[in-house]
Amino acid sequence: MVDVFSVLFGGLQYTSKGRRLNLAPRSSLLAALLFAVHPVHTECVAGVVGRADLLGALFFLLSFLGYCKAFREHNKEGTHSTFWVLLSILLGALAMLCKEQGITVLGLNAVFDILVIGKLNVLEIVQKVLHKDKSLESIGVLRNGGLLFRMTLLASGGAGVLFVRWRIMGTGPPAFTEVDNPASFAESIFVRAINYNYYYSLNAWLLLCPWWLCFDWSMGCIPLIKSVGDWRVIALAALWICLIGLIRQALCSEDSHRRRILTLGLGFLIIPFLPASNLFFRVGFVVAERVLYLPSAGYCMLLTFGFGTLSKYTKKKKLVAAFVLGILFINTLRCMIRSGDWRSEEQLFRSALSVCPLNAKVHYNVGKNLADKGNQTAAVRYYREAVRLNPKYVHAMNNLGNILKERNELQEAEELLSLAVQIQPDFAAAWMNLGIVQNSLKRFEAAEQSYRTAIKHRRKYPDCYYNLGRLYADLNRHVDALNAWRNATVLKPEHSLAWNNMIILLDNTGNLAQAEAVGREALELIPNDHSLMFSLANVLGKSQKYKESEALFLKAIKAHPNAASYHGNLAVLYHRWGHLDLAKKHYEISLQLDPTASGTKENYGLLRRKLEQMQKKDV
């Protein structure tokens, strides 16, 4: 950033050996420091998704610096290196592959070329156009063949890159919903325009005062402005007053240095932001801190220039310096606090509650985080709030319905899940969960229909096939159950529950040979699954393959030593096999782990009576 700012502030000056001079070391260092500690960058740096923005910014800046390299000998009239111009276009393409806004570097390069290399005086041209001055034709930049050649290269390169992207990605924009970007779905052009401008003012405020930061600004976080009577209109009025003032200075100032810096600063602020502005296509967010990574460089440049101008026209230079140091310190502190928020999901989601309390997605994420940690009571509260804020939030309804299902509040769970699939008929997960609830309510036909609908909308859905198999097993439709579980294992070979249920069902129906074959097939695919070892060991024990059964039981116990049923069933095996002392040992271990196991108690009682009878016989 120091390199970039040194060019923007000091222009291009090279030594006789081709080394670029930094003619504004203090300004470029201060701007780079302001950029380095700006808290709005935290999302890009701390969030993994932000790597796209960082890579895009890296190639964007390299493209700009590469374009500057093309003019190492620009003191010779009209000379440039075509190689560096083409390399700059290539780097711009790489920036675009990382992040769409990367392509805007070509526009920035063009502005830089016209203003800095071509030394175009916009004010002079405007005055001559207004006065119909015939000397307009004599302006050198308009007759500069090198400049026109470079503009042609940049335009052709940009068009070529966009064409390649179009061939790869297609012409259709991504499908966004109203909750992602409400303003873009407003019917009135006036409402759309006024809200877009309000979003711009919010982005400007995040650059100016980055204290209120949030990982997500959608889902009602920023209510729509629907009339000019809304007090928030003041914000967009303030934004345009400031922008018009800066643009006027950039175009009309008599100081050429000021004109150049303000124009480049505004260019760096506005040009990279254009893809996120909703002007050319609908974007999938209201405000996104990550898209401000590059535009913040323009803001830092303008702020640095403002401080420099202020220190020139005031005698209290120490006060200005103290103010600058204060901003650097406060931003550093805010960066540290915000980085702490990004260290865990819980901190990140909770930090958003104070910034966007009306954002249903924030409440949903807090609820999901709590549910993952087992705090279902608190999770229900946040899910309910998410549904209250956005009555069409199907994912919140689905998760809330799941928790209510687990808490046996089946009636409300069914109502929520039915509403979710009514709002979004292709929501496969909600259809499956609705089927589970209906199955629990003994409404088997409705449950089967829900499972079938889920599979219709998501063909490869092993969990749904598994649950469908459980339904068929409850209805004693054993062949259908086995087919459903087989489908689950075909789609997901490591689906342990489906394999287990197949083995248990075949075992219970007396198909021991088939159960053994399925068990062996399952263990080949999931060799370390102790529940499969246990189920197959039971089958082998019933088939009187005691040695092999014992080995699997011991292996399962080694993997999961505190499973009472494992010890209990091994004891039954030893009991049948005639190894009564080992049977007694494992019965006792099983009862220590689970004293309430009635079957184990009964078997242990039988064993003890048998041992007592044997002792009496011996006596």
N, C-alpha and C positions, 0 to 999 in steps of 0.2 A: 504493500500500500504506500510506503514511503516513495518508492520509485514512481508509482502512478501519480501520486499527488505532486511530486517534484516536477513532472511534465505538465500537469494541469496548472500549477501555480507559476512555474518559471519558464514554461515553453521549452522548445528544443534548441539547445546549443551544444555543439560538439567541439572537442579539441581537435587539433591537427592529426592526432593519432586515432580519432574516431570514438573517443570516450565521451559519453554524455555528461554535461555539467548539471549539477543541482544548484539552480540560481535562487531557490527559495527554501533553504534547509529548515528554517524554523517553522515556517507555515506547513511544509510537507510533514514534518515530524509531529506537530501538534494535531493536524488532521488525522494522521495515522494513529496517534494515541487515542483520539476521540473515537475513531472507528474500532480500535482494538477493545475498548472497554464498554462499547454500547450494549446495554442489556437486551435489546431486541434481537441480538444475534444468538442468545442462549439456546433457543429452540433448534437452530441449525447445528450448533456445536454439540449440544448435549443429547439431542434426539437422533437416533440412528437414521431415520428418514431424511433428516437434514443433510446427510452426506451428499445427496443429489445437489443441494443448493451450494454446498462448499466446493464440490467438484466443478459445478457450472460456473461459480465465481472465479475459481482458479483459471480455467480455460478462457473465460471472459477477459480477465486482466492480462493474461499472457497474449491474447489476441490483440488487445490494445497496445501493449508494449512492443509486440512484434510489428504492428503497423507503424509505430514510432521509429523502429529500426530502419524502415524503408527510406528514411530521410536523413541518413547519416551524412549525406553530401548534399543536403537540400539548399546549401548556400550557393550551389551552382544552379542557375535558373532552370526550373522544370525537371530536375533530375530526381529519380527515385529508383528503388530496387524492386522490380516486379516480383522477385522471389519472396521478399518479406511481405508484400501485399497478399500474395497467394497463400503464404503460410498463415497469415493473420486470418484469412477466410477459412482455412482448414481448422484452425484453433477455435474460430467462432462456431463451426459446425460441430466440433467436439463439445463445446459449451452447450449447444442446443440439445445434443444427445443426452447430456446429463440433466439439463433443465431447460424447458421451452424458452424461457426468457433469455437464454444465452445467445440466441440469434440477433438480439437487439444490439449486440456489440458492433455489428456492421454499420448500423445507423449512427452509433456514437463515433465510430471511426470516421464516418463521412462528415459529421459535424466538426470534429477535431481538424480534419484535413482542410475544410473550407475556412474555418476561423483562424487556425493557428498557422497552417502551412500556406494557405492562399491569402491570409490576412484580409479577408473580406470585411468591409465596413458596412454593416446592415443599415445603420443610420444614414450613411451617405447614399446608398441605393434607394432607400425609402424617399429621401428628400428629392433625389433626381427624378424618381418616378412621379412623385406628386407635382413637381414643377415641369414635367415633360421635357427634361433636359436631354438634348441630343448627345451630350458627352457620355451618356450611359453606356454606349457601345464601346467606349474606350477603356472601361474598367478592366484591369488586367486579368482578374480572376475569371472573368467570363470568356476570355480568349486563351486561357491556359489549357493547352492540349493535354498536358500531363495530368491535370486535375480531372478533366473530362474522362480520360482513359481510366484513371483510378475509380471514379464514380461508376463507370460502366462495369469494371471488374467487380466492385462491391455489390452492385445491383444484380449482376449476372450470377455471382456466387451465392447471394442470398436467395435468389429465385431458384437456383439449382438445388440448394440444400432443402428448401421448402418442398420442392417437387419430389425429391427422394423421400422425404418424411411422409409426404402424401401417398406415395406408392407403397410405403411400408405400413403406415398406420391407417390409411383410408381417409375419406373425407368427413365421415360422420363424427360429430363431437361426442364426448362421453355423456352418458345419461345421468343427469343430476336431478335431484328432487327439490321440491319447494323449500324444504327445511334447510337444505344446503345453502341456498342463495335466494331468499324470499323476494328481494327486489326485482330480480330478473324474471320472475313469474307474474309480476303485477301487470294488470291489463292496461292501466293508464301510462302513457309515455311520460307524462309529467311526474307521476309517482316514482317511476323507474329512474328518471334523470335526477330528481332531488335526492333519492336515497343513494344512488351511485356517488353523487357529490358528497353526501354525508359520510360515506365509507372512506372517501379520499381524505376528508378532514380527520377521521379517526386514525388513519394511517399516519398522517402528518403529526397528530398528537402523540402517537406511540414513538415517533422519532424524537419529538421535542421533550416529552415527559414519559419515559418508559417505565412507569411505576406499576401500572395495572396491566399485567401480562397474563395471558390465558392460552392454554393449549388448543382451545376450540371456541370459535366465536359464532357458531351457527345455532340452529334450533331455538330461535326466540331470544337469543342473547341480546340482540339489538333490534328492538321493535321497529316496524316500518314507520316512516314519516308519511302521513297521508294528507296533510294540509300545511299551508304556509304559516298557520297559526301555531304550529309546534315550535317550542322554544329552541329546539336543536338546530333550526334553520340558521341561528346565529353562528354556529360553528362553521357551516359551509360558507357563509358570507365572509367570516374572518379569514378562512383559507383563501378565497378568491381575491380578497383585498390584498393580502400578503403576496400572492402569486403575481397579480397584475402589477404591484409595485416593483417586484423583483424583475419581471419581464420588461417593464418600462425602463428600469435602470440598465438592464442587459442590452437593450436596443438603442436607447437614446442618450446614454451617458457620454459626455465629451471625453472622458478618460478611457482610452482604448484598453488599458490594462484591466480596468474594472469591467468593461463590457465583455472582454474575453473570459475572465474568471467567472463572472455571473452566468454567462451563457453556458460555459462548460459545466459549472456546478448544477445548473438547472437541467442540462442535458443528462448528466449522470444520475440526477434524481428522478427525472420523468421517463426517459427512454426505457431503462430496464423495467420500469413499473407498468408499461403499457400493456403487456400480455395479461396482467392481473386486473386491468381496469374495467372489464366488461364492455369495452368499446367495440372490440372486434368479434368477440364470441363470449358466450356465457361461461363463467368460471364456477367451480364447485365449492366456493367459500364466500363468506362475507368479508372477514378480515383474516389475514394469515401473516403472522410475524415473519415466517420464513421467506416470504417474497420481498421483504424489506431489506434483506441482506445486502444486495448490490445498491439499491437506491439510497441506503444510509450513507454510502460513500459521498454522494452528491450533497446530502445534508451536512455531513462533517466538513466538506469543503466550503459550503456557504457559511456555516457557523464560524469556521476559522477565519474566513475573510471578514466576517462581521466583527470578530474580536480585534483583528488587525486594524480595521477602519476605526473602531472605537478607541483603540489605544493611541491612534494618530491625533484624534480630535479632542482628547481629554488630557488633563494634567495629572489625573489620578491613575497613573499607569499601574501602580502597585495594587490598587483596588481591582482593576481589570484582571491582573495576573492572579490575584487571590480568588477571583470569581471563576476563572478557568480551572485552577487547581481544585476548587470546590466541586465543579462539575465532574472532573476526572475522578475525584475521590468518591463522590456519591454514586456515579455510574459503576465504579469498580465494586463498591459495596452491594449495589443492587444486583450486579452480575453474580456475586458470590451467593447472595440469598436465593436468586432464581436458579442457579446451578444446583443448590441444595434441594429445591423443589423437584428437579428432574432426576434426583437420585433414586426415587422409588415411585411406583404407580400411585400409592396412597397419598404421598405428599403432593404429587403433581395434580391429582384430581381434586384434593381438598383445597389446594391453593386457588383453584378456579371457582370455588363456591362463592368466595367473597367478590370476585370480579364479575362473574356471570351467573348470578343466582337464578335467572330466568331460563338458563340453558338446560333443556331436558337431558342432553347428552352428558353433561357434567354429573348430574344426579344419577344417571344410569351407570356411568363408569365408577362412581363412588360405591354404588350399590353392588355392582359386579365384583369389585375388589373386596368388599366386605363378605359377600357370599363365598368367594374363593377361599377366604380365611375361616369360613365356618360360622360367621356371625350373621345368621339368617334373619334374626329379628330386626337388626339395624338395616340390613339389605332391603327387606320388605318396605321399610319406611322410605328409603331413597327411590326404590322402583315405583312406589305409589306416587311420589312427588313428580317423577319423570313422566308418568302417564297423565297426571293432572296437568302438567305444563304443556304436554303434547299428546292429546287424546288419540292420535294416530300412530303413536310410537310402538310399532309391533314388536320390536326386539325387547323393549322393556316389559311389554305384556307377556311375551313368551317366557322370559326369565322369571318374572313374578309368578306366572302360572306354574312353572317348575317347582319353585319353593313351596307354594301353597299345596301342590301335589304331594311333596315329601312330608308336609305337615298334616296331611290327610284332610285338608280343606278343599275337598274335591269339587264341590258345587261351584265355588267362586273361581277355582282354577279352570273349570270347563267353560265358564262364561267368558273369562279373559281370553283363553285360547281360541274360542269360537269367534270372538270379536277380531282377534289378530288375523285369522285366515279369511274373515269377511273383508277386512281392509286390504289385505295382500293375499289374494287367492293362491299365489305360487310359492308361499312361504312354507317350504317342505318341513323344516324343523318344527314349526308350530303345529302342522298337521300330525306329525309323529307324536308330539307331546300330548296333543288332544286325544289321539288314539290310546295312549297309555292311561290317561285319566278316565276315558270312557270304558276301558277294560277294567279298571279298578271299580267303576260304578256298575259292573256287570252288564254293560250295554255293548254286547259283543259284536253285533252286526254293525253298529255305528263305528265301533273301534276298527273293525276290519276295513270299512270304507275309508276311514281317515288314513290308515296305514297305506292303503292302495293309492290314495290321492297323493300322499307324500312321495311315494315311489314314482308316480307319474311325473311329478315335477322335478324329481332328482333321481335319475335312473340308477346311479351308483350310490346307494345309500345302505351300507351294511348294517348299521344300527337299527334302521327301520325294519329290515328283513329279520333281524334278531328278535325285535319286539313282536313282529307278526308271528314268528315261530312260537313265542311264548303264549300268544293268544290261542293259536291252534292247539298247543299242548293242553291248555286249560279246557278246551272244548273236546279233548280226546281225539282230535284229528291228527293222528300221529304221523301219517305219511306227509301231510301238508306241512306239519311242523318241521320234520326232517328236511324237506325240500327248501323251506324258508331259511333254515340255519345253514344249509349247504350253500345257498346263494350268498349268505353273509360271509362265509369263509372263502368263497371264490373271489368276491370283491375285496375282501380284507383277510388274507391268509393268517394273520396274527390275531384274529378275533377270538380270544381265549374263551369268552363266555359262550359263544355259539358252539365251539368245539365241545366244551364241557357239557352243555345241554344235550347235544347229540349223543354223547357217550352215556349220560345218565338215563336218557329216555330209552335207548336201546337196551341198557342194563335192566331197567325196570320192567321192560316188556319181554325179557327173557332172551333177547337176541345177543347172546354173549359173544359169539364169534364176530358178528358185525361190529359190536361195541369195541371189541379188542382191535379190530382193523382200523376203525376210526381213531381210536386212542393213539395207536402207533403212528398213524399218518399225522395227527396233530402234534405229537412230540417231535417228529422229524422237522416240522416247521417252527415249533416254539419249544426247543429242547430244555429250557430252564424254567418252564412254567410249573410251579409246584402243585397248583390245583389240578392240572392235567395229569401229573404223575399220580396224585391221590385217586382221581377217578379211574384211571387205567389200572392202578393197583387193586382197587375194589373188584374190578371185572376179572382180573387174573386170579384173585383169591377165590372167587366163586367158581372159576374154571379149574380150581385145584392146582394152579401153577404157583405153588407157595413160594418157592425160592425167588422167582422173578418178581412176584408181588411184594415180598419182603424188601428186596433191593429198592424198588420204587418208593415204598412207604418210608424207608430210612432216608432216601434222597430228598423226599418231600419234607420230612421232619428237619433235616439239616438246613434246608432253605427257609423253613418257617417253623421254628422249634416250639412256638407257643400256641400252636393250633391244637386245641383239645381233641377235635374230631380225628385228627391224624393219628394221635396216640391211641385213641379209643378203637379206631378201625384196625390199627396194627395189632392191638391186643386181641381183637376178635379173630384176626388171621392166626395168631399164635395159638389161640384157644382151639380153633378148628384143627390146626396142624399138630396139636398135642404138646407144644412147648409152653407148659402151664406157668412155669416160673417167670418167663419173659412176658407172658400174657398178663400175669398179676402185676408185674412192674409197670407196664404201660397203661393198664387200667388205673392204677394209682396216680400216675403222672397226669392222665387225662382228667381225673376227678379233682386233682389239685388245681388244674387250670380252669375247670368248669364244674364246680360241685353240684350244679343243678341238672346235669345231663342225666335224664331218667333212664334212657336206654343203657348207658354205660354203667349206671348203678345196678341195674337189673342183671346185666351180664357179669359184673364183678361179684354180685351176690351168688350167682350160679357157680362161678369159678371157685369162690371160697367154700361153698358147700361141697363141691366136688373134691377139693383138696382135703377138707376135713374127713370126708368119707374114705379117701385114700390113706390118710394117716391112721384112721381107726382100723382099716384093713391090714395095714402094715403091723400095727400093734397086735 
